[in-house]
Amino acid sequence: MNVLITRPDQRGLELVEMLNQHQIFAIHQPLFTIEAGVELPQLPSVMARLNAGDYVFAVSKHAIDFASATLEQTGFHYRSDLNYFAVGQQSAQYFSARSEQPVRYPITSENSEGLLQLAEMQALSGKNLLILRAETGRDLLAEKVSSLGAEVQCLECYRRKYVEENLTEKISLCKRVGVDTIVVTSGHILTMLYEQTAENDRIWLNECRLIVVSQRIANMAYKLGWKQNHVILSEKADNNSLLETVLKEIEKSN
């Protein structure tokens, strides 16, 4: 098995190293880098205006990192009278460590749908919700809580800067070196991967085993031409879970 890791930044590099330690050939080719969002300077004042008992959601570790760094630089601490949420156990633990506050998360479905099932989300009238996210993202959470009577503000903590230089050629190189498995951790990555793959390489792309972290991304893959038996759903999105998924696929192939 030869694996392409598209997860950006340090976590992508860490996953490559974990695979290499198991004698698995892996390439790190992120499709974008992460940089600070333009709305970050507003974060301290936005959080200061929230009422006691209001909700703060972090959609990713990137959002947590940029938000926490901004608050630290301005001497503003995470308020203990707010309720904090994350989409999964790993990100909740990380958010809790950075904020020094308890962070709630969905146990069964680590996604926006799971968040919406939490007991705290069933009575939102009069609540203010602050969502820490990228410049774009899924609108399901914001739309749903707005319909339940909450006031929602999305704050851009980070933005994606897409890799432009020779990306199509870099993807083609992955084909030439025998990549047959691709790890994709977001819908944005999947869409860009497909769009930046040369047309004469897309047969190879759709024949690759695709490891994804949510059913939503899997459904996107089906629409882009992957067969269902070529799409593997990792139980969670953290690197340990992704490694375990790769190892299980190798075991099934032997």
N, C-alpha and C positions, 0 to 999 in steps of 0.2 A: 504494500500500500504506500502510495506517495501522496502526501497531504498538502493542500494549499490552505493557509490560515489567512483569512481576510480581516480578522479582528484587529482594530487599530491600536497603535501605541504599545505601552509596556505589557499589557495583558496578552496581546498577540505574540510578542516575543517570548513571554513566559510559557505560553502554550507550545510554541515551537520547541523550546528547550525541554519541556516535559516529554514531548513525543520523541525527541532525539535520545533522551535517557532510556527510552524503551526500544531503541534501535529502529525507530520509524523515521523515514525521510520526510522532512517537512520544510516548506517554504513560507516565509512571512511576506505577504504582499498586501498591505493595507490599501484601500481604495480612497481613503481620505485621512487627514490628520485632524486633531482637535485643537481649537483655540478658544480663548475667552470670548464670551458673548458680549454684545454691545450694551445690554441692559444691566450687567453686573453692578455698576456703580449705584444703581437704584435700590439694590437689595436691602441694605440696612434700613433705609427709610420705609420701604414697603413692609418689612417685617415689623418695624416699630408701630405702624398704623394698624396692625391686626388686633382684633379684640381677644381677650382671654378666652381660651377654648376653641379658637379657630384652628384650621387644619393647614399643614404644610406637607406637600408631597414631593419626593425626589424620584425622578424616573430612571436615574442611572448613576453609576459611580462618578462619571464625569461631572454630572450636575452637582453631586455632593462635594467633589474636590474643589471645583471652582467657587461654589457658594461658600464653603467653609473657609477657603483662603481669603476671599473678599471680606468676610466678617472678621476674621482674625486681624487682617491688615487695618481695619477701621476700629478695632477695639470693641466690636459689637458681639455679644454672645447669643447663642441660641436661647430663646426664652423658654423658661420651664413651665409657663402657663399656656403653651400651645400644644397641639397634638400633631405628632410627626408620623409619616407613613412612607413606606417604600414598597416596590412591587415584588420583592422576593426576600428570602431569608438572608442570603449573603449580603445583598445591598442594605437590608435593614440593620444587620450587625455592623456593617461598615458605617452607615449613617449614625447609628447610636454611638459608636466609638468617636466619631468626629464631632458630634453635637453634644455628647454627654447627656443625652436625653433618651427615654424609652421610645422605640420606634415600632409601630404596628405593621404587620404585613399579612397577606393572605397565605394560608397554610397549603391549600390544595392546588390552586391555580395561580402561579406566580406571574400575573399579568394584570392589565387594567380590568378585565372582566372579574378576576378574583378580588381585586380591591373593592369593586362595586358590591360584592356580596358581604363584605364585613358589616358587622352589626352597627358600627359607628357611622356607616354610610346610609343608613335607612331613615335618618331624621336630620335633614340638612337645611331646612328652612331657616333663614337668617344667619347662616354660617358664611364666613369668608374662607375661600380656599386658594392657597398659593401653590402653583405647580412650578417646580424648578426643573427646567428641561432645556432642550436644544432649540435652535432657531425654528425648527419644524419638528413635528412629531405626530403621533396618533392623537386625534381629537375626541376619541370615544369618552375618556374620563371627563374632560372638560364639558362636553356636550351633555353627558348624562347627569352630572351633578348640577349643572345649570338648570336642567329640566326639573330637578327636585327642589329648586328654590334657593340654591347657594349662589353667592357672588364669587366668580372665578377670575383669577388673574394668572396668566402664564408669564413667567419671567425667563428670558433667554440667558442661561448661565454659560452656555458654550455653543459653538457653531462648528460645523464640519467644513473643512477646506479640502476640496477634492483634488486628488493627485491627477495632474493633467499630462505631465511629461512622459511620453512613450508608454502610456498605460495599456493601450491595446496591444502593443508589442510585448510588454511584460506579461500580459495574460497569455499571449500566444506562446511565449517561452515556457510557461508552465505546462502547456500541452506537449511541447517538444521534449521536455524532461520527464514526461510520463506521469504527470499528476492525474490521479483517478478518483480522488476524494477531496471535497471542498467543505470547509467549516464556515458557515455564515451565521452571524449573530444578530442581524437586524434586517428589516425589510428594505431599508435604504441601501445596505450593502448588496443585497440580492439584486435589486433593480439596477444598480450601477454596474455590477458584475456582468449582467446580461447585456446591458446597453453598450458597454465598452469592449465586449468580446466581438472580434471580427466575424462577419457573417459566415465565412468559410470555416470558422472554428466552433460554431455553435452546436454542430452535431456532437463534437467532442464534449462540449460543456454540458449538454443535456444527458450525455451518457455517464458523466461523472456521478459518483455517489455524493449526495448532498446532505450534510449534517446540519440541522437547524435547531433553534431553541424554542420554537413555539409552533402551534398548529396554524396560526395565521400566516407565518412565513412559509410553512409547508404548502398551504393552499395557494400562495403566490407562486411557488415553484411549479405546481401542477399547471397553472395557467401559462407559465413561460415555457412549458414543454417537457418538464421532467416527469418520468413515469413514477407512479406511487411507490414501487419497490426500489426506486433509486433515492428516495427521500427518507432520511432517518431522523427521528425526533429525539433530541437529547432531553433527559428528564429535567435538567436545570441548565442555566446559562453560564455557570461558573466554570473555570478551567478544569477543575477536578472532574466534574460531570462530563465535560466534553472529552477529556482523556479517556474516561471509562467507556463512553460511547464508541470511540475509535477502537479501543481494545476489544470490545464485544464484537464489533464488525470484523475485525481480523480473526477472532476466534471462530466466528460463523463461516468465514471463508476457508478456513483450514480443514 
